[in-house]
Structures are given as C-alpha cells and as structure tokens.
Amino acid sequence: MGDLFFFSFFSKYSNGEKAKKQELMFELLKHSWLLIIPSILLLLLLSSRRRRRKLPPGPWQLPILGNIHQLGPLAHRSLLHLAEKHGPLMHLQLGRIPAIVVSSPDIASEILKTLDLAFASRPAPSSAAKFSYGGGLAKYGEHWRQMRKLCTLEIFSMKRVQAFRRVREDEVDVLIQTILRSSSSPVNLSKMFVFMTNNITSREAFGKRFSDDGECNWSPDHDIFKEIIQLLSEFAIRQSLPSLGWLRKSSGFKEKLEKSFMRMDQLFEREIEGHCSDGDGDGERDLLDVLLKHQADPNLGFSFTRDDIKAIIQEIFFGGSDTTSSILEWGISELIKNPRVMKKAQDEVRGVVGNKGKVDESDLQQLQYLKLVINETLRLHPPAPLLVPRECREECNVQGYKIPVGTTVIVNAWAIMRDPKLWENPEDFLPERFDGVAINYRGQNFQFIPFGAGRRMCPGMQLGIAIVEITLANVLYHFNWELPTGTNMDMTESLTVVLHKKSPLILKATPGMALV
C-alpha cells in the first residue's frame, strides 16, 4: 500500500498542479501513518521477541489476562498440558504477575536447592500478607529466619511430635467409636477426617477440642479455616488482575474475606487471652503455651509479637488439618479402588496388632507396607499439587534463561510425580514401587516432593504424617470397607489450595476386629 500511495502522489505532482500542493501534502501525512504504525508495531514485536529470548518459552498471552485464561479449575493439570508443548521450564504472565512453571526434577533441584537462597521469598502483596499475619507469605530475611528456627526447634521437632502422641491416639479412638455407632448406614469419611484433624490440631495448639461433645462432630470453629482457605485462593487470582478492582469492590468480596478473617482473629485472641490469664498453669500444655513462653523470654534475641504467634497458629491449622484430611481421604479412596492393596495393608496391620484391640503408635514401625501406601498416596495425590510459590530475589540464570527479580516460581510437583520418564506406570497405584528404594518425602529426592524442598518446605510435615499413620492403621484394623450399593468411586479432583475429592468419600463400614 505504501508503494501505491507514493506512485499516486508523484504522478499527480508531476502534472504541475501547484494549487493542489497543500492538499497532496496533507494526503501524504495522512497516509504516512499507514507506514509509521506498522513500523512501530514491528519494532515493538521484535523488541518483545528479543526480551522473550532471555525468558523461558511459553504460550502466547492475551492483553491484561496474560495466560490466566489457560489455567482452568485444576491448574496443575492445565499447566502440565502447557508444559508438554512448551517445556519443563515455562514462562507465563498471570495477569500482572510474571511467572515461571517448573515441571521436571532437575530444574526443581536447581531452583529449590542450588539456587535456594535466590528463590527463598514468597510473592505476597501487602493486602494478602495482612490475612496471613505476614507469616507463611513473609519475605525472606532475618526475622523470617528467626521465626523459622523457633518453629523448627520448638513447634515441629520430633520431640514435640512425640509429646502429642496421646492426643492423636485419643482422637482416633473417638473417630473409631463414631464410625462404629454409624456403621449401620454409610459414613461420610471426608467430613469425619476433617473434624478429627481439626480436633487434633486444636488440642495441640490450644489444649482443647473444637467439638466439645466428645464426638467426632461439626462445630462452628471448623468452618472458619475452610472458609479462609477458599477465600484466600480466590483472592490470589483477583490480586493478579488489578484492572478488575472495580469488580472486587462491587462484589463485596473483600468485605467477605475481612469478615472471615475477623472471626479467625477473634478465636485466636480468645485463646491467647485465656492462656495469659491462666499464668503458668500446668506448664507447657500446648503449642500456644510454648509460644507465649518464648514471647516473654527477655533473652529471645528478636521481636516476637502477638501477630507472629497468630501467624504460627494459623499455619499449624492450615497445614495440619486440611492437608492431613486430604491425604487420608485420597488414601482410603485408592485402597477401595485397589482391593489387592487394601487386603495386603489390612493383613499387615491385623497381623502385627493381633487381638490387642487397637493400633497404638508403638506398632507403627512394624507397619512397613502401610508406609509404602502413604508414600504412593502422596505421589498420586499431593495435598498441594502446585508447591506454595516462591519469588525470585535476584536475577538468576536457570537452564540458560534469565529469570528477573520479582518473578513468581511455581513448581508443579503433581506433574513431576506422574512423569512417565521417572515412574513406571505412573497412573497406577503401586505402593511396592517404594519398597527397597532410598526415596522419601523429606525434600532430598526431587522426583518425590509432596511437601516441597529447601528453606521453604513444609515444616510441619511430621505432625501431619503422624496423624495419617495412626488414623489409617486403625481404620484398616477395625473395619472392612466397601462402597454403598449402586455407587462408584468418583476420583474427580477439586482444588482450592489443597487437593480434595470433588465428591465426599462415603463408604459402608463393617467391623472387622474386636472393638474395645
């Protein structure tokens, strides 16, 4: 079109029509935009491509949305499909947030181990940090290191895990008795696991149950944390799209989140005030006692505020209840789907425990096949299929690509743990694959990282695994399980922050061993 325009212009001017000179010059300027605009767009495109060459490959992006429209409700599956096309290190734009997605153990090791310090922060807008008391979303720094050290030594140590053995055994007994009383009709194990894990976590944190009736039942406090988790997961998406701020305001979403947060904060305040008014009481009865003792220690060496205490308690509930109930829910579901594995696990538990009447924690070391079952459950159904995101603190080179400061890093642990290059028949539930191999969930084997790895890996995994082991062992020991007549096992997933079954796990229980 440019050639045609210039040909037209010069042919007109050569005829000597001086009077039309100004008109033709105006026409020249008007039509010149047809050349200038494409040239500018071409320069921008070439500049963008030059910048993109330094970033990992990734799919095309829409204005404003970037790649958010490509995620779907099960982001771990959507990201795997994208990675199959664009590679195990992939660049996305999630609204205003630049991100890289990791889908291989080698790259995960490079980021979470070799470059761990450079990726030790969490991406957290100030508004999101408010709702977590600045805890799990805290930027990496001296205060975070001191908090992490305190938690590692005082809250999540093996000594502390063992100190709560009686709590776990008591609450599992309550679960078994509740199932027994309901065994004439199908039982909703999904709900029961949530109630039980919340009661255990509440006793560990506050020294008392949520359900004050001595049963494995619902109480109003159960819903607080579930609601907060659901709202925060939605909040993360909304924060990535600042242009939709008008929608956040008009929908009343922020008010709903603040109301739920207020309920949780009031619960924490009530418990803190109650513990403070008790004085020393009976010593360290629970985790809140431990935290308050350290807050009062003049030699602690760093500022430890009430909000810091709340942040730790919040993480105990979020990490200890929802994730643990998810593992139990998926574990039983897989056993129902795989009767060979169910029989082998039950035979082991009943053979070890015999007629003792129940499984206690002293029996667990002998239940090696049960541990394999738990590992395989974690492989296929990690509680957090996408590890909690990290943030790049300094420009890094990963696999030859430049990762800018502020980039969010998402590790798709779910994809890694189902990779057919790493696992034979990866979609099959085969606990034996872990037999005799030096692979565990403690963050050293990057093909198996259900709890993450490095500085920001889940600190409370041992508290959670202790609940899973004693619960699963007793549920298998006491009952035979089957689907209600006319139903099928639905393994459809539902993802907020934690991966649950979309439909509840409802089974029929028949007593299998003598109950005492």
N, C-alpha and C positions, 0 to 999 in steps of 0.2 A: 504493500500500500504506500510506503514511503517513496518508492521509485515512481509510481504512477502520479503521486502528488507533485514531485519535482518536475517530472516531464510536463505536466499540465501547466505549472507555473511559468516555466521558461518559455514554453510555446506561446503563452498569452503575452508575456512581456516583450518578446521579440517582435511583435506586430506593432510596436510603438504606441500602445495605448497608455500614454502617460497619465491620463486622467484617472485611470483605474489603479494607479500605483499603490495608493494607500489601502484600497480595498484588497488588493492582492497581498500586500504585506500583512494585513490583518488575517487573511486566509492562511498565510504561511505560519503565523504564530499559532493560530487555532489548530491547524493540522499538525504542527510540530509536537503537540502533546501525544500524538499517536506514536511518535518515536521516543519521546522522553520517558513516558510512563513505562512502556515495556523494558526500556533500558534500565530504569531504576529497579523494576521488579527482578530483572535478570541479575543485576548486581547483588540485590538482597538475597536471591536464591543461591548464587554462587558463594556469597559470604556465609550464608547459613550452612551450606554444604561443607565449606572449609572448617567451620566450627564443629559441625557434626562429625567430621573425620576424627576429631580428637576424642569424641564420646563413643561409647559402645553403640552398636547398631540397635535399631528399634523401629517400630511401626510408625507410619505417618500419623500426624497429630491434627486434631481439629482446633480451630480457634477457641480460646477460653477453656474448653474442656480438656484439651490435650488428648490423653488416652483413657480418660476415666470411663468413657462410654464402652470401652472394650473389656472392662473387668467383669461385670455381671455379679450376681449374688454370691457365687462361690469363686472368690478371687484367685484362690490357689490353683484351681483348675483352669481358669481363663489365662492366668499367667504362664502355666505350663504349655498351653496351646500356642501362645505367642512365642515362648522360648523355643519351641520346636521349629519355628520358622526363622527367628532372629538370633538364636544362640543362647548359651548359658549365662552370658553377661549381656544384659539388655537395658537400653535406656528408654525411659518413659517420661512423659510430662503429665503429672496428675493435677490438673488444674494449674495452679501457680507453683506447684511443688515439683522440682526436678528429682528424678529417682532412677536408681539402677536396681535391677532384679537379678538375683544370683540363683542359678539352678543346677550347680554342679559342686561336688565336694571339694575339688581342688581350688576353685575360686572362693568358696566359703572359707576354706582354711586360710587362704591368703588374706582375706578381709578380717576374719574373726580371730586369727592367731598371729600371722606375720605382721599385719598392719592394724592389730587390735587397738593400739593406743590412738591411732589416727581416726578410727571409727568408734570411739568409746562413748560418744554422746548420743542422746536421743533427740529426735526432732520434736519440739514442743512449743507451740505458740503460747504466749503468756496466758491466754484465756483457757487453754487446755490444762496448763500446769496448775491453775487455780483449783480445778476439780480433782487433782491428784495430790494436792498439798505440796506440789513440787517434788514428789518422791520418785516414783518409777520413771517419770519423764525428766528427771533432773539432768542438767548439763553435766558433763564430766568435769571434775575439779576437786579441790582439796576437801570441800565439805562432803561431796558425794563419796569420796574415798573413805573418809572417817565414818560416815554412816554405814557404808558397805562393810567396813571392818567390824563395826559394832554388831551388825546383823549376823555376820558370818561366825563370830566368836560367841555371841550371847543368845541369838534367837534361833538360828538354823543349824547349830552344831549337832553332831551325833549325840553328844551328852544330853542336849535339850530334847532331841527327838526321843531318846530312850526314857526321859523323865515323864513323857506323856503317854507311856505305854498303857497305863491303867485307864486313861481317858478313852483311848481307841478301843480297848477291849470292852469297856462298859457300853459304849455307844453301838458297837457291833452286836453285843448281846441284845440291846434294845431293838435294833433292826431285825434280828432273827426272830424275836418274840412277836414283833409286829407282823412280820410275814406269816408266822405260824397261825396267828389269830385270823389272818385274812386268806389263808390257803384254800378255803372252800370256794373262793372265786378268784379270778385273775387279779394280779397285783401290778401296780404301776411302779416298776423299779426305778424309772427315771426320776420320779418325784421323791421316792424314798431315799435314793442315793444323795440327792440334793439336800434333803432335810438332815440326813445323817452327817454329811460332811460339814454342813453349816453348824450343827450342834458340836461336832468335834472341834472345829475351828474356834467357835465361841468359847468353849471350855478352855482351850489352850490360851486364847487371848485374854478373856475376861474372868475365867474361873466359874462360868455358869452356862447353862444351855440356853438356846433360843426358845425351844419348845419346853415350857415349864410344867408340862403334864406328865413327864416321864415316858412319853411315847415318841415314836419317830413320825411326828406330825408337823403340819404347817404352823408358822407363827408370823405375825406381821413383819418382823425383822427379816425373815427370809427373803422377802421381795425387794428389800432396799438395794442390795448389792446386784441382784439380777437386773433391776431397772437401771441402775447407774451404768453397768456394763453395756447394756443395749444402747443407752443414750450416748455414751462416750464414743461407741463405734460409729454411730451416725454423725456425731459431732465432728469426728476426724474427716469425714467426707465433705461436710459442709464447710469446714475451715479451708479446704483446698480450693474452694471456689468463692473468693471474696466478692466477686461480682454479683453473687446471689445473696448478699447481705440483706437486701430488702425482703427476700423470701423467708430468711431466718426470723426476721422481726415480725412479719405478718403471720407466720405460722405459730408463734408463741413457743417455738422450740426451746429457746434459751431459758425462758421462764420455767418450762417443764424440767429442764436439766437442773436449774438452780434450786427448784423445789425439792427434787430428789436428793441433791447434794446436801441441802439443809437437813433433811431427815437423817441422813447418814451422819452428818456432823453433830446433830443433837444426840444421837446414840453414842458417839464417841465421847462427847462432853459429859454425858450422864455417867458413863463408866469411869472416866478419868476422875471426875469429882467424887464418885463413890469410893474409888480406891484411895484417893488422897485423904478422905475423911476417916478411912479405916486405920490410918497410920501404918505402922509396921505389920499389924495383923499377925498372920501366921508365917511371915517371911515371904519368899518368892513363890506364891501360889500359882501365878500365871505369867504370861508374857508382858502384860501391862505393868505388873509389879516390877519386873526386870527393867523395863524401860524407864519407869519413874525413879527407880533407884539410881540409874545412871544419870538421869537428868539432875538429880540432887547432888551428885558427886562433884565437889569443887575441883577435883583433880582430873576431870574427864578430858580436858585439853581442847575442846571445841564447843561451839554453841549448839545446844541440843534443845530445841524449842518444843512447845506443845504441838505445833503443826508437824514437826518432824516425827513425833510419836504417832500422830494420826496417820501420817503417810505410811509408816511401817505397818500399823494395824490394818490399814486399807489394803496394802499389798498382801498381807497374810490372808485376808478374806478373799481377795480376787484370785490369788494364786493357789490358795489351799482348798477352796470349796468348789468353784466352778470347774477348774481343770481336773480335779480329782474325781468328781462325779462323772465327768465326761469319759475319763479312762475306764471307769467301772461300767458305764453304760455300753461303750463300744466293746469292751472285753466280753461281757456276757452275750452281747449280740453275735459276736463272731463264734463263740462257743455253741450257741444254738444253731448257727449255720453250718458248723463243722462238728457233727456228733462224735467223730473219731477222736478229735482233740478233747472234747468235753469228757468223754469216758476216760481217756488217759489221765487227764488232770484230776478227775474225781477219784479214780483208783489210787492215784498217788496220795492225795490228801487223806482219804479214808484208810489207806494202808499205814500211813505214818501215825495218824492220831488214834486209830482204833476206836475203842468204846469209851474213850476218855470223856466224851460229851460235848467238847468244843475245841476249836483250834485256838491256842494262845500263841503269843509271839515267840516263845521258846521253840515252837515247832517249825517256824518258817524257814530256818536254814536248811532243813531237810527237804523242803519242797522245791527242788530244782526245776522240775518241769513247769511248775506254776510260774516261776520267774521267767522262763522262756516264753510262756503265754503272754505275760505282761509286756515283755520286750516286743513281741510281734504285734501286740495291740498298739503300742506306741509307734511302731514303724508305719503301720497302715493308717492309724487314726491319731496323729499327734494332736494334743489339745490346742496348740497354736500352730496351724499348718504354715502360716507365714510368721516367722520369728518376729518378736517386737522390733520395729525398725530402729536402725541406727542412723547417725548423721555424720557426714564427713567433716572433721575438724580442721583439716589442712589438705591442700591439693595433693592428690596421690596418683601414682601410676599403677593401674591394675590391668594386667594382661595386655600391656602396651597402650592402654587408653588413659586419658587424663580425666580424673574424677574431681570436679570442682568442689570447693568449700561449700558446705550447706546442702550438699546432695543427700537425699534420703536413700538408705540402703535397705532393701527388702530381700531377705533370704527365704526362698521357697523350700522349706525343709520337707514339706509334703512331696514335692516333685523329686527331690534328691532321694528320699526313702522309698520311692516307687520306680526308680530309674532301672530299666531292664539291663543296662550296661553294668549295674552294680549288684543287682539282686536277681537271682534266678526265679522265674515265675513270680514276678513282684506283686501281682494282684491276688495271689493265693495266700491264705492264712496258714503258714507253716512254722510253728514255733521251733521246730527242730533245726531251722536254719541258723539259730543262735547257739546250738549245742556244740561245745568244744571250741568256739571261736572267741578270740580276745576282742570282742566288740561290746561296749556298754554305752549307756546314755549319759555319761558324765562329761561329755564335751571334748573327748580326745580323738574320737573316731568320726570324721566329718561326713561319712556316708550314713551316720545314725545320730542325729542331733535333735531329738524331740524337745529338749529343754534349752537348746542353744549351746553356745560355747563362748569362751573368753571372759572378759571382765564383766559383761552384762548378762551372762547366762542366768537362768532362774536359780536364785539362791535357796529357795525352799523346796527343791525337788525331793529331798529325802523325807521331809514331813509328809508330802503327798504320797510318795511311793509306800511309806509305812502304812498309810491308811488303805491304799489299794491292796496290798498284800494280805493284811489281816481280814479285810472285808471279803475279798474274792475267795480266800481259802475257806472261810466259814459258810459263805453262801453255797459253795460247791459241796462242802462236807454235809450240811444239814438237809439239803433239798435236791430233788431231781426236778429238772426244768423242762417245760415244753410250751409251744405256742398254743393259745386258746384255739379250740376247734374252728376251722374255717378261716383262719388268718394266716398271713405270710409275713416273713421277716422283711420289713422295709428298711433298707440301709441308706436311704436318701439323707444327705447331709444338710445341716443348717449352720451357717457361720455368722456370728457376731464378732466377738473377739476370740471366743473359744468354739471349737468344732463339736457340735452336738448332733444327735439324730433329729431329723425333722419331725418324725412322729415318735411319741413316747414308747419306751420299752415296756410292753405289757405282757406278762407271762403267767402261766399256771405253775404253782409250786406244790410238789408232793413231798412230805417229809421222807428223807432217805436214811437218816441215822437217828438214834435215840436222842431226844432233846431233854436237857436237864435244866 
